[in-house]
Amino acid sequence: MSPNALQDSLLRPSVLHVLRAAGFNATRPAALDTLVDLAARYIVLLASQTASHAFANHNDVVPTAMDVRMALQDVGALRPQIGIMEEQSREEEDARGMDAFLKWMTGDESQEIRRIAGMAGSEGDVDVEVGSEREDFLTALKKKHSKTGEESRFQGTVLGKGADVKPVRLEGGHTESIEGWEAQLRDRKQIVKSQSSRKSSSARLSSVSSPLTDA
């Protein structure tokens, strides 16, 4: 599976959940593919803008909350919002866009999206364990399809933890690892290259005739 196909497959359930939360109970495959492509492009744009602001603000690709806020403003997620230069001229911060965004995320408008995604309980649900965190739909789905209830099935894949890198031992010979074998090959190539350069130099010297000739 290509990286683009894998990313679309992982993004498709989220888009379906948003459509379901918005009241749609069915959609055509072509329409779903278009929405998935638009969502992927939007996420890539948001990530690239965040990285650009992080590198411009503090010369580091690790973003801060300010970098994310500026990227959200660039992609039009924060409205109304005045520009950074205008904020500096007024000497006050315009937080209307951020307040509206947070209100939408935690308010009733997105409650159905959070419920379908598994991040909020349905009406009448009671938490048995105090302080327990709700699982998102992907974590619940992974546990459902794992017979042991552990994430060992997904270890080493994009859905699980990264696998530990173990050295590969080579049986026989003077080296016991791939790194040592690569170093041996590099040394051998360097020796062959130096020998060939010496042979070519001696051949050029032998081909040059002596300037002393018999009278």
Secondary structure as UniProt FT lines:
FT   HELIX           3..21
FT   TURN            22..23
FT   HELIX           29..58
FT   HELIX           65..74
FT   TURN            75..76
FT   HELIX           84..90
FT   HELIX           96..106
FT   TURN            109..110
FT   HELIX           111..116
FT   TURN            117..118
FT   TURN            123..124
FT   TURN            130..131
FT   HELIX           137..144
FT   HELIX           151..154
FT   TURN            155..156
FT   TURN            158..159
FT   HELIX           178..207
//
